[in-house]
Amino acid sequence: MRAAIALLLALGLGAACAACGGAAPSQAVTIMVPWATGTGEYRAFAAVMNRFVAETGIAVRPEVTRAVAQQLDADLSTGNPPDLVDLPSPGAVEQYQAERALRPLTVDLSSYDQPWRGLAESGKGTVYAVPVKADIKSLIWYDTSAVPSPPASWQALENLSGHGTPWCLGLASGSTSGWPGADWVADLLLSRHQAGDYQKWLAGRLSWQSPEVTDAWQAWGTLMRYGAAVAGGVQGALSTQFDGAAKGMSAGQCELEHGALSATGLTSTAGYGYVVLPPNSGSAAPVMVSGDFMGLFTSNPDARKFLAYLASDEAQTLWVQQAGGHAFSADSAVPPAAYPAGPQQKIAGLLQPSAGTALCFDAGDMMVPDLFTAFQQAALRYINNRSTLPGLLKGLQKTQQGAGSSPGAKLACAQP
């Protein structure tokens, strides 16, 4: 891979020099990303982008938007998409590949771990996207000053949830509000019923009305005490932005939060610890992961060079090294020692093949859009009124029957 990247960078430098000699300058690379300017996530990406620009002379123009799907669809409809787009899920990769909007790639992903690698390829092994970022979602973050002992067992979580308002929970996220609740349900299904039932559910072979899926919903509701264990109650959760809930920890209003580090809103992990969501039995549970997939939508050759660079070991290492970026890599050639010291190094260790961790991709990101939207909305309704659960599950089952199984469900989990 490194030799190939070196060749690409040399070609880029050659193109820049040719431009100096009077040839037409290379076209700027446009790239659509969801990371808001000024955030740690954006600064980490910018460090990688700026290194590429400095080494190649190729200009890169970022387009920042939270509404990636809506903006991309609008651009495609006018025939003017950006060169590269950060796609938020394998479902999006599948969708744009089916629409023949994504260009096939020749990027080498052999050092990338499963399930990311398989989800970036077509069924025939052609690469259609690069998993430029990875995340682990099965994490319980806690304030070490309020929770002196790590809540490493299900019983410990239940005990902490039994009084006061220990949970920080923000369900608001614009048009995708409710996804943190959907993540909770999916993660609990995985931790309580293992990868087999999780994949059956994604494939449509385990009903939403099954005892296993019902149990996951009820476990979430019980842990939250249907809002009574949440800072601000149900209305607080419904109105709080997903990445603003952790502010309650610094204010002493709550002491626990569930999710990926990048989604917590924590600017620093100082004073906070984490545990992997514990199962309700002695069996170790798989860990739920997610990722960002960068796809190519034009024939701009400089965009191919930038994408090849983003996939390289060097770029992936630089990306995760950025303090405050909270980035993780699916590239197994990036060692845990490359990450900022502290929790990030330990979390990165879970992604290494040598850790023996079973990994399953986030269920919501695997679902077709109509089903995931219904899942998100059901999470909002359930936390507001537990008696609606039977009707919600019946409706979700009907939606799944109409929408079909999740694309790539058989690739969702990777065993060690």
N, C-alpha and C positions, 0 to 999 in steps of 0.2 A: 504493500500500500504506500509506504513512504516514498519508494522510487517513483511510483505513479504520480504522487502529489508533487514531488520535486519537478517532474517533467511538466505537469500542468502549470506550476508556478513559473517555470522557465518560459513556457509558451506565453504566459500572461505578461512577463517582463519584456519578452520579445515584441509582443503586440504594442506595449507601451512605447518602446523605443522606435518601432516602425511609425507610430503616430508622430513622434518627434521629428522624424525624417520627412514628413509631409503626407504620409498615408492617412486615410480617414481614421479618426480616433475611435476607440472601442466604445460600444454602447454601454451606458451605465446599467448596472444590475439593480432591478427593483425587487424588493423583498417585503412581503406582508407578514407582520409579526403581532402577537397579542400583548406584548409586555409593555406596559405604560412607561413612557419616557420619564426618567428620574428615579425609577424603582431599581432595586438591586438586581432584579432579573434582567432588566433592559441593559444596565451597565455591564453585566457579565457578558451578554450577547455582543454589546458594542466593543468590548475589549477584543473579542475574537474577530469581529468584522474589521476593526481598525488595523489589526495585525495583517489581515489579508490584503487590505487596501495598500498598506505601507510596503508590503513585499511584492505586490504585483502591479501597482499603479492603476488597477481596475477600480472604477468608482462604483460604490454601492449606495443605493438610496432606499432607506427603510420607510415603510408605510405602516404606521401603528394604528391598530383598531382592535377593540374587544369583540366586535361583531364580525369575525373573520368570515364565517359562512355566508352571511348576508352580503357583505361587501364583495367577496369573491364571486358569488353567483351573479351579482349586478355587473361586475366587470366582464365575466364570461359572456353574459347576454349581449354586451356591446362589442365583443371581440377584442377586448383590450385588458387581458388579465396581467397581473404582475408576473415577473419571471419566476419567482420562488414564493411559496406560501407555506407558513407554519400551520399544518393541519393538526387539530387537537385530538384526533382519535383514529384508530384503524378503520372505524366505520366511515369516516370521511375519505380516507385513502381508497377504500373499496368503492365508494360512491363515484368519485371523480375518475377512477380507473374505468369503471363500467361505462361512464359517459365519454370515455376516450379523451378526457381533458388533460390527464396526466401523461407526461412523456416518460417512456422507459429509460432507465439509467444503467450505466456500466460501472457504478460505484461498488467497490469491494466491501462487503459487510461480513466477511468471514470471521472477524474478531468480535462481532456483536453477539450478545447473548439472546437466547430465546426467553420469552416469547416475542421480543421486539423484532428480531430478524425475520421470522416467518410472517409476521403481520405487515412487514414492509414490502413483501414480495407477492407476486401473483401465484396462483396455484402451480404454475410451470417454472417457478424459480426466478422470474424476471423481477428485478428490483424497481419499485415504483415510488419509493420515498426513503428518506434517511431518518432513522430515529435519533434526532439531534439532542434530545433530552429525555431523561427517565426520572421517575419519581416512585417513592414507596408511600402508599396511602394507609397501610395497616398500622398506624402509629398512634399511641396515646401520649400526648404531651402533658407534662404536669409541672406546676410551680414547686420547686424543691423547698422553698421556705414554708409552704403550706402543706405539702405532702412529703414528709421526710423519708418515707419508705416507698420505693417504686411499686406501683400497683400491678404486680406481675402475674396475678391470678384473677380468674373471673370472680372469685369470692371477694377479693380485695376491691375490685371495681364496684361490685354490688354494695359493699359496705360503705365505700366513699359516696356512692350515689344515694344512700338511704336517708340523708339529712342535709339540710341547707340547700345551696344552689352551687354545687361543685362544677357543673358543666358550662363551658363556654360554647355557644352554638349560634352560628349565623347562617341563615338559609337563603338570604336575598342575594340574587345574582342577575338582575335584569330579566331578560327573556328566558334565562335558564335557571331561575330561582327554584330551589328545592333539591339541587343536585347533591349538596352535602348530606341531606337526609337519605337520598338514594344510595350514596356511597356507604353510609352507615349500614343500611339494610344488606347491601351486597357483601360487605366485609363480614358482617355477622353470619350470613349464610355460609360464607367460605370458612370462617373460623369454627363454626358449630357443626357443619355437615361436610366439610372437606371438598376437595377439588372435583370428585366424581359427580356429586349432586350439583355443584356450581356449573359445571359444563353441560350437564343435562338440562338445567334450567335455561342456560343461554341458547341451547340448541332447540328449545321448545319441547323437550321430552320430559320435563318436570314442570308440572302446572304451577301457575302462580297461586293456585288455591290448595296446593299440596301442604301436608303438615310441616315439611321442612321450610318452605318459603314463609308460611304463616308464622312459624316459630321465630324466624329472623326478624320479621316485623315486630312481633310482640316483645322480643328481647330488647329491641331498640326503644320501644315505648316504655317498657318497664325500667330500663336503665335511666331514661330521661324523666321518669315518673310523670310521663305525659306532660312535660313542661314544667312541673313543679321543681325539678332538679336543675333547671336551666336559669342562668342569670337573666333577669328580665322576663322570665316566664315565656309562654308561647308567643305572645305579641312581640316580645323582645327578639326572640329567635327569627320570627317572620320578617321583622324590619331591619335586622342587623346584616350588613354586608358580610359575605363569607370570610373575607380576609380582615374583618374588623372585630371579630368575636374575641380574639386573643387580647385585645385591649382591656377586657374585663379582668384578665389575670394580673396585669400590671396595676390595676385599680383595686385589687383585692376582692373583686365581685365573684370570681370563679377561679377554679384551680386546675381544670382538666380540659383538654381539647383533643379531638380526633382528626387525623388527616395528614396529608403530605406537608412537609416543612414549608414548601413554597406557597401553600395555600393558607397557612395559619396567620400570616400577616406579621409574624415575629421578625423584627429587624435584626435581632441577635438571639442566640440560644443561651447566653449567659444567664444563669439562674433557673434554667429549665432542663428537665430530663425527659426521657421518653422510654416507653416500652412498646414492644410489638403487641397488638391486640391479643390478649390471651384467649385460648379456647375454653369452653366450659367443661372440658374433660382433660385427661392427662396427655392426649395425643397432640403432638405439635401440628399447628395449622399452617397451610400455605399463606403466603404474604401477597396482598393485593397491590399491584403496581399500575403505573400509567406511563404515558410518554407523549412527546411532541414529534410529529413526522413532517419533515420538510419535503415538499414536492415541487417538480418543475413543470411549468405550464406554457413555456414558450420555447423557441429554438435558439435563444440567445446563447452562443457558445461560452461567453464569460460567466453566465449563470451556472453552467455545468462545472466550470472551474471552481467557482465559489462553493457549490454544493459538494464537490469532491473534497475541498479543503475542510468544510464543516464535518465531514465524515472521518477525517484523518485522526490518528492518535494524538498528534500535536494539538490540533484545534480542540478536541474533546478534553484534553488535559488542561489546556489554558482556560477553557470555559468553567470547569469545576473548581479551578484554583481561585476564582474571583470571590473575595469576601462579600457576604451579603447577597450573592447571586442564588444561593440555595439550589444549585444545579447538581444533578447526578447524571452519570453516563451509562449507557447500555453497552459500551465498548469495554470488554473485559481486559483490554490492554492498558486501561487507565487504572492504576493501583489506588487503593484507599489512602496511601500516604500522600497522594497528590491533592487531596481535599484539605480545606481548612481544619485545623486541629479541633477536636471536640466531637460532638454528636455526629457531624457530617461524616467523619472518617469511619465511625462505627456503623452508621447506616449504609455507607458505601460498601462495607464489608459483606453485608447481606446480599449484595448483587453479584459478588464474585462466585464463579462456579464452585470454588473450593469450599464455600460456606455450606453447601448442601441444602440451600433453601428452595423449597418449591414456590414458584412464582405464578400468579394468575393475574391476567390483565383485568383492569377495572370493567365491571359488567356494563355500566352505563355507556362507556366509550365503545363497547362492542355492539351495542344495540342499534337497530335502524332508528332514524331520527324520531319517527312518530311514536315508537314505543318508549324511547328514552324520555321524550317530553311528557308522556302520560305517567311514567314512573316518577319523574320530578314533581309533577302536580299532585300525585297521590301522596307523596311524602309530606307535602304541605298540608293536605287535608287531614291526613292521619294524625299528625302531631297536634292538630287543632281539635280533633274529635275522634277518639279511639273507636267509638261505636261504628264508624264508617268503614272499618277494615274489610268485612266480608264483601261489601259492595265494591270497594276499591279493587280488591283482588279479582273479583269476577270481571270487572271492567278491563283490568290489565290483561287478563287471560283472553278476553275477546279481542283486544287490540293486538295482542301477539298473533293470534290466529289469522287476523287480517294482514298483518305486516310481515309475517314470516319469521323464521329464526334469525338469530344474529349472524351477520357475515363473519366467517372465520372462527366460529365458536370452537371448533375442534383444535384451533391453534392457541386458544386463550391461555392455557396452562402449560407450564414447562416443569417437569419433574427434575430433581437434581441427578 
